[in-house]
Amino acid sequence: MILQTATKVILFIILTYAIYVLFAGHHNPGGGFVGGLVTAAALVLLYLAFDTKTVREIVPVNFRLVGAAGVMIAVSTGFLGFFTGGAFLTQSAYDVRLPLLGEVHLATAVLFDIGVFLTVIGTAMTIITSISEDE
């Protein structure tokens, strides 16, 4: 009961940190790989605190599809360089004014990091859930 109560609080802290690491990785240490590992660790904590059936009801996600979607995003981002006249994985950056956020610097490297993030989550959680199944 203590682990379940603590997990409910700690989970949000860990996931918030994972999102921070994901987006800070463009200019600082971190990025999609580290953010994905932190998110997978949060999900493992959820699996440790609650039973598998409960977690699958809370997080009804097919992690294999998440990993495949991540690979597709990362590879697609690599091909964006061809459209800008560069080579594969050439980064493009734009300064855009968004409502409520103001001036924002957008780069294709962030899209690549999101693809890596999803790939790491999908792969790690597929491996962990496959090992933990007793069937």
C-alpha positions in Angstrom: 0.0 0.0 0.0 2.9 2.4 0.7 4.5 1.6 -2.6 1.2 2.2 -4.5 0.7 5.6 -2.7 4.2 6.7 -3.3 4.1 5.6 -6.9 1.1 7.8 -7.6 3.1 10.9 -6.5 6.5 9.9 -7.8 5.2 8.9 -11.2 4.3 12.5 -12.1 7.6 13.8 -11.0 9.5 11.2 -13.0 7.4 11.8 -16.1 7.8 15.5 -15.8 11.5 15.1 -15.6 11.5 12.8 -18.6 9.7 15.4 -20.7 12.2 18.0 -19.5 15.2 15.8 -20.4 13.6 15.1 -23.9 13.3 18.7 -24.8 16.4 20.0 -23.1 18.5 17.5 -25.0 18.7 19.8 -28.0 20.9 22.3 -26.2 22.0 20.4 -23.1 22.8 16.8 -22.2 19.8 14.5 -22.5 17.5 14.0 -25.5 15.2 11.3 -26.8 17.2 8.3 -25.6 17.7 9.4 -22.0 14.1 10.7 -21.8 12.8 7.4 -23.1 14.8 5.4 -20.5 13.4 7.6 -17.7 9.9 7.2 -19.0 10.4 3.4 -19.2 11.7 3.4 -15.7 8.5 5.2 -14.5 6.4 2.6 -16.3 8.4 -0.2 -14.6 7.7 1.5 -11.3 4.0 1.4 -12.1 4.3 -2.3 -13.0 6.0 -3.0 -9.7 3.5 -1.1 -7.6 0.4 -2.5 -9.3 -0.5 -5.7 -11.0 -0.2 -6.2 -14.8 -4.0 -6.1 -15.4 -4.4 -2.8 -13.6 -1.5 -1.2 -15.4 -2.8 -2.3 -18.8 -6.2 -0.7 -17.9 -4.4 2.5 -16.9 -2.0 2.5 -19.9 -3.8 0.7 -22.7 -0.9 1.0 -25.1 0.7 -1.5 -27.5 4.4 -0.8 -26.9 5.4 -2.5 -30.2 3.3 0.0 -32.1 4.9 2.9 -30.1 8.3 1.6 -31.0 7.4 1.2 -34.7 5.9 4.7 -34.8 9.1 6.1 -33.2 11.3 4.5 -35.8 9.0 5.9 -38.6 9.2 9.4 -37.1 13.0 9.3 -36.7 13.5 8.0 -40.3 11.0 10.4 -41.7 12.9 13.3 -40.0 16.1 12.1 -41.7 14.5 12.4 -45.1 13.4 16.0 -44.4 17.0 17.0 -45.1 16.6 16.0 -48.8 13.7 18.4 -49.2 15.8 21.3 -48.0 18.6 20.5 -50.4 20.9 18.8 -47.8 21.9 15.3 -47.0 20.1 12.7 -44.9 19.6 13.9 -41.3 20.5 17.5 -42.2 18.9 19.7 -39.5 16.6 22.6 -40.4 15.6 25.2 -37.9 12.8 27.8 -38.0 11.8 30.7 -35.7 8.0 30.7 -35.5 5.5 32.8 -33.6 2.9 30.6 -31.9 -0.2 31.8 -30.0 0.2 31.9 -26.2 3.9 30.8 -26.5 5.3 33.7 -28.5 8.5 33.3 -30.5 9.6 29.7 -30.6 12.7 28.1 -32.2 11.7 24.9 -33.9 14.2 22.4 -35.2 13.9 19.0 -37.0 16.3 17.6 -34.4 13.5 17.8 -31.8 11.3 15.7 -34.1 14.1 13.2 -34.4 14.5 13.1 -30.6 10.8 12.5 -30.2 11.1 9.5 -32.6 14.0 8.2 -30.6 12.1 8.8 -27.4 9.1 6.7 -28.6 11.4 4.0 -30.0 13.2 3.6 -26.7 10.0 3.5 -24.7 8.4 0.9 -27.1 11.5 -1.3 -27.2 12.3 -1.2 -23.5 8.7 -1.8 -22.4 8.2 -4.6 -25.0 11.3 -6.4 -23.6 10.3 -5.8 -20.0 6.7 -6.9 -20.4 7.7 -10.0 -22.5 10.2 -11.1 -19.8 7.6 -10.5 -17.0 4.8 -12.5 -18.7 4.3 -15.9 -17.1 2.4 -17.5 -20.0 
